[in-house]
Amino acid sequence: MLKVGGRVPDIAVRTDAGEEFRLSDLKGRRVVLYFYPRANTPGCTTEACEFRDAIRGFAGKGVAVIGVSPDKPAAQSKFKQKYDLPFTLLADEDKAAAQAFGVWKQKNMYGRKTMGIERTTFVIGAGGRVEKIYAKVKAKGHAAAVLGEL
């Protein structure tokens, strides 16, 4: 897991539009990068819609919001369109970004151990370093909490 003050890895993934994306493309801007387990699930939808509803506040502070999950670009695109999400969603199909950020973890679901995304948000400074980490996020109210601390 990354630590506050650490340099973020320069992940390279595809966007919801199928375009190549590198985190370094946003150097010079602050970024809220949030990892979620799966598009169109209840908690992930709540979290995405709360970021959507707060987007003006983030934009007013000059902060880009980006969501990341292991879904394919087509699934990300449908999720984005269905909920009118005004920010980029990244398709981390091979889970390389989740592993680089330390959020691909073993989970215990109903007594069964599985691997998956631990819902986590990173606030990244304009210089490419971690300013804040929100681990084991509860979706409801999270976007407002992040915005309030920026």
C-alpha positions in Angstrom: 0.0 0.0 0.0 1.2 3.5 -0.8 1.9 5.9 2.1 1.1 9.6 2.4 4.0 11.5 0.9 4.9 8.6 -1.4 5.1 9.0 -5.2 2.2 7.5 -7.1 2.9 4.9 -9.7 2.3 6.0 -13.3 -0.5 3.6 -14.2 -1.4 3.0 -17.9 -4.9 1.7 -18.5 -7.8 2.3 -20.9 -10.6 4.7 -20.2 -14.4 4.2 -20.4 -14.0 5.4 -24.0 -11.3 2.8 -24.8 -8.5 5.4 -25.0 -5.1 5.0 -23.5 -4.7 6.8 -20.2 -1.6 7.5 -18.1 -1.8 9.0 -14.6 1.2 11.2 -15.5 -1.1 13.0 -18.1 -2.6 14.8 -15.1 0.7 15.9 -13.5 0.3 19.5 -12.3 -3.3 18.9 -11.2 -4.6 17.5 -7.9 -6.6 14.3 -8.4 -9.0 12.2 -6.4 -8.5 8.7 -7.6 -11.0 6.2 -6.2 -10.9 2.5 -6.6 -14.2 0.6 -6.5 -15.0 -3.1 -6.8 -17.5 -3.3 -9.7 -19.6 -1.0 -11.8 -23.4 -1.1 -11.4 -23.4 -2.6 -7.9 -25.2 -0.8 -5.1 -22.2 0.5 -3.2 -20.3 1.5 -6.3 -23.3 3.2 -7.8 -23.8 5.2 -4.5 -20.2 6.3 -4.4 -20.1 7.2 -8.1 -23.3 9.2 -7.9 -22.1 11.1 -4.9 -18.9 12.1 -6.7 -21.1 13.1 -9.6 -23.3 15.2 -7.4 -20.3 16.9 -5.8 -18.3 17.4 -9.1 -18.8 21.2 -9.1 -17.2 21.4 -5.7 -14.2 19.3 -6.8 -13.9 21.3 -10.0 -14.0 24.6 -8.1 -11.0 23.4 -6.1 -9.2 22.4 -9.4 -9.4 18.7 -8.5 -10.0 16.0 -11.1 -12.0 13.0 -10.1 -11.3 9.6 -11.6 -12.8 6.2 -10.8 -11.0 2.8 -11.3 -12.4 -0.7 -11.3 -11.4 -4.0 -12.9 -14.4 -3.7 -15.3 -13.9 -3.7 -19.1 -14.1 -0.3 -20.9 -17.6 -1.2 -22.3 -18.9 -1.9 -18.8 -17.4 1.4 -17.6 -18.9 3.3 -20.5 -22.4 1.8 -19.8 -22.1 2.7 -16.1 -20.9 6.2 -16.9 -23.8 6.8 -19.4 -26.5 5.2 -17.1 -25.7 7.5 -14.2 -24.5 10.5 -16.2 -21.1 10.5 -14.6 -19.1 13.6 -15.6 -15.6 12.1 -14.9 -13.4 9.5 -16.4 -13.6 5.9 -15.4 -10.6 3.6 -15.9 -10.8 0.0 -16.9 -8.1 -1.9 -14.8 -8.8 -5.2 -16.5 -5.5 -6.9 -15.5 -5.7 -5.3 -12.0 -2.2 -3.9 -12.5 -3.2 -0.4 -11.2 -5.0 -1.9 -8.2 -1.9 -4.0 -7.4 0.4 -0.9 -7.9 -1.7 1.1 -5.4 -2.0 -1.8 -3.0 -5.8 -2.2 -3.1 -6.1 -5.6 -4.7 -6.5 -7.7 -1.5 -7.9 -10.9 -0.1 -11.4 -10.4 1.1 -13.6 -12.7 3.3 -17.1 -12.8 1.8 -19.6 -15.0 3.7 -16.8 -17.2 5.0 -15.2 -17.6 1.5 -11.8 -16.0 0.7 -11.7 -14.1 -2.6 -9.4 -11.5 -4.2 -10.9 -8.1 -4.9 -10.7 -4.4 -4.7 -10.7 -2.8 -1.3 -12.7 0.4 -1.8 -10.0 3.0 -1.3 -9.5 6.7 -2.4 -6.3 8.5 -2.9 -5.9 12.3 -3.0 -2.9 13.0 -5.2 -1.1 16.3 -5.2 -0.1 18.3 -8.3 3.5 17.0 -7.9 2.4 13.3 -8.1 2.6 12.5 -4.4 -0.1 11.0 -2.1 -1.7 13.7 0.1 -4.3 11.5 1.8 -5.5 7.9 1.7 -9.0 6.8 2.6 -8.9 3.0 3.1 -11.9 0.6 3.6 -14.3 3.3 2.4 -18.0 3.2 3.2 -19.7 4.5 0.0 -22.4 6.6 1.5 -21.2 10.1 2.4 -17.6 9.5 1.2 -17.5 12.1 -1.6 -18.7 14.8 0.7 -16.1 13.8 3.3 -13.3 14.0 0.7 -14.5 17.3 -0.6 -14.8 18.7 2.9 -11.2 17.9 3.6 -9.7 19.3 0.4 
